[in-house]
Amino acid sequence: MKKKLTKITYAKKDGEMKDYSIFEINTGIDFIAGFNVDTMSDEEKESLIEIQEFYEMKTKPFMKHYRKFLNSQIIEVK
């Protein structure tokens, strides 16, 4: 499983600094997206890990079709 737990310190718009433990789902050039596991119970964390492992196992055969498209290269969305 490729689960990735990342600890970050984040500067909020009001200047407050806050620490987070993030279960990463997606990352890009300018962002990290995922679940804040600091606010989860142990049961919720375990459930999230099980769901992610199941998802990765079931989608593995299809990963050869996975593509990432840059917004800057998309000419039109229909």
Rosetta blueprint (number, residue, H / E / L):
1 M L
2 K L
3 K L
4 K E
5 L E
6 T E
7 K E
8 I E
9 T E
10 Y E
11 A E
12 K L
13 K L
14 D L
15 G L
16 E L
17 M E
18 K E
19 D E
20 Y E
21 S E
22 I E
23 F E
24 E E
25 I E
26 N E
27 T E
28 G E
29 I L
30 D L
31 F E
32 I E
33 A E
34 G E
35 F E
36 N E
37 V H
38 D H
39 T H
40 M L
41 S L
42 D H
43 E H
44 E H
45 K H
46 E H
47 S H
48 L H
49 I H
50 E H
51 I H
52 Q H
53 E H
54 F H
55 Y H
56 E H
57 M H
58 K H
59 T H
60 K H
61 P H
62 F H
63 M H
64 K H
65 H H
66 Y L
67 R L
68 K L
69 F L
70 L L
71 N H
72 S H
73 Q H
74 I L
75 I L
76 E L
77 V L
78 K L
